[in-house]
Amino acid sequence: MAIVPDFSVAGKVVLITGGAGGIGGAFAQAFLNHGASVIITDVAAPKDGTDPRIRYEQLDVRDGAAIDALASRIERLDVVIHCAGRIARWDEYKVDVFEEIVDIHLVASLRLANAFRPHLKTAKGCIINIASMYSYFGAPHAPAYSAAKTGIVSLTRSLAIAFAQDGIRVNAIAPGWIKTEISRRGRENPEFNSKVVARLPGGEWAEPEDLAGTAVFLASAASNLINGVTIPVDGGYTAS
């Protein structure tokens, strides 16, 4: 008898940093809709209208002690998704700003992985990092953001190898051009926007919800052989 792939995440406990944002919020709702319990973190509480079944924890991912304290308050965890992020564009050429952006995106990924490794080992769970199109292309306006997102690809591979002994999978998603607050200035810039749209086979920016299916899949048993990879979810942008 053929084995039917298990795409379910029902009953899993999922932690999403940056869960008050566009992508994090879309992920949270998708996992909730598929039967998971969801904990979101952010530096500020989510806006009104967030599903009351979603648990919110205030967290600055630059604060290692706060991450460790959160880990001590969570008894069980199956999935960690690091969505928290910020972009400072041309200010990123200032060393202190560069360091802050890299800290939020890249160093925090390691902090979270270390803090929640025991939980994930028990659950035979997984980590899903968030890379970017700038993991593959230079970003002269955002050198720290692109450097951090490029680092996410390599860190994901390294953690996948190191954590495999604990039965933990580590993968990443590289979003394409998504309608979020981080991308708003780019979408409002006619020259930049026209270049992006011209290269997109579908001819338009995507919604955060368009990424959620990939995250749910990577958290499910159906993806058990996927480990250490970064999946571009870009509407065909890198194929053009």
ABEGO torsion letter per residue (X at the ends): XBBBBBABABGBBBBBBGAABAAAAAAAAAAAAAGBBBBBBBABBBBBGBBAABBBBBBBAABAAAAAAAAAABABBABBBBABBBBAEAAAABAAAAAAAAAAAAAAAAAAAAAAAAAAAAAGBBBBBBBBAAAABBBAABAAAAAAAAAAAAAAAAAAAAAAAAGBBBBBBBBBBBBBAAAAAAAABAAAAAAAAAABAAGBBBBAAAAAAAAAAAABAAAAABBGBBBBBAGGAAAX
